[in-house]
Amino acid sequence: MITKSFSLTVTRRTRRAFTLKQRVCARGFTLAELLVSVFVLTIIVFMFAQLMTSATAVSRTGNKHIDTDTQSRVVFDRMALDFAQMVGRTDVDYYVKGGSGYKGHGNGHGWGNKKVAGQLGSDQIAFFSQVPGYYPSGPRSSISLVAYRVNESTPTKPAYLRLERMGKGLLWNAADTQTNNNALYPILFLPQTIDGVGRPWYGATNNDNKPWAELDADYETIGPGVFRFEYYYLLKNGRLRDVPWDDTDRPGQTSLTNPVKIGLKDVEAIGVTIAVIDPTGRALINAANPNSLDDLASDLDDFRSARGRGVGNQNKYIGMMEDAWKTVVETVAQTGETSSHTPVPPAAAKAIRIYTRYFDLKSL
């Protein structure tokens, strides 16, 4: 009797449990439960999408900065070789800003009120250096005419607003008597000047629409993303100046040759600051307005001579060029336009990087 009672009890409990399960399965989920589940799932998907978007944006920005970092390194390494091998003499010419013969290269652009007279935008420099160049036929020398400029010809040209480098190989002793763009010359000694050669070396000292400046075969684009180029001088007395001599000790000096031939003997190092943009950013800016990049370049101030020297001044003035340009770029990224009110996509402005490097010169 005890055994049969136990079996009956177990059987009843099992049937009740099975019936309860059937009721639960038949009941399912309510509409409120489904809505809550969908809402939670939507939040999770949205958060995941935001994380993926942020990761993509960071990765994209990082890749752009890698592009500009790599390009600036290539440009500065090339400059380091050229400046290290610069012919340092007082009887040869240098085409550098600060002298009375320097033209400035605004190319008709207004450049606002922030520009220094005689500079007007991206600088240009030309000098003799003991580096290989593009040599013509005939007796070759170990000296080249080296020049740097940001091309300011016309917006339709492939090299427009890109950093170019000239490496013109020179002859040793025989000078060609031609006066066209293909004339060949050796290194020149004063009183002959780089600018005085005329058409054959016109592109070394000019930056305009004339064919013999724009189409000089010895120019090559070395910095396709560099749209602004500025340099200045660290003198041996510790001052940062926009003229290549100590105008305190030489108040009457007007050029590297007048009234005394000094060459670059007062200069300890040349500081170079460049603004670089990646190809995608340049395309976005050009699509917004063909004049926007030129207007942005004009908003980046020319270098102005720093006051003072020594302790208390170097932290304020060393790197001031780079800091001022960064401030302009950040402002453009926030407002979406230049001071001339031409549009600049904020994403493109944020990708612009500013770089500075100092190049020591051999003492004369």
Secondary structure, DSSP 8 states (H G I E B T S, - for coil): -HHHHHHHHHHHHHHHHHHHHHHHHHH---HHHHHHHHHHHHHHHHHHHHHHHHHHHHHHHHHHHHHHHHHHHHHHHHHHHHHHTB---SSS--B-TTSTT-----TT---TT-S-TTT-SS--EEEEESS--B--SS-EEEEEEEEEEE--S-TTSTTTTSEEEEEEEEESS------STT---B---TTS-TGGG-GGGHHHH--SS-HHHHT-TTEEEEETTEEEEEEEEEETTS-EESSSS-TTT-TT--SSSSSS--TTTTEEEEEEEEEE--HHHHHHHHHH-TTHHHHHHHHS---------STTTHHHHTTHHHHHHHHHHHHHHHHSB-TT--B--HHHHHT-EEEEEEEE----
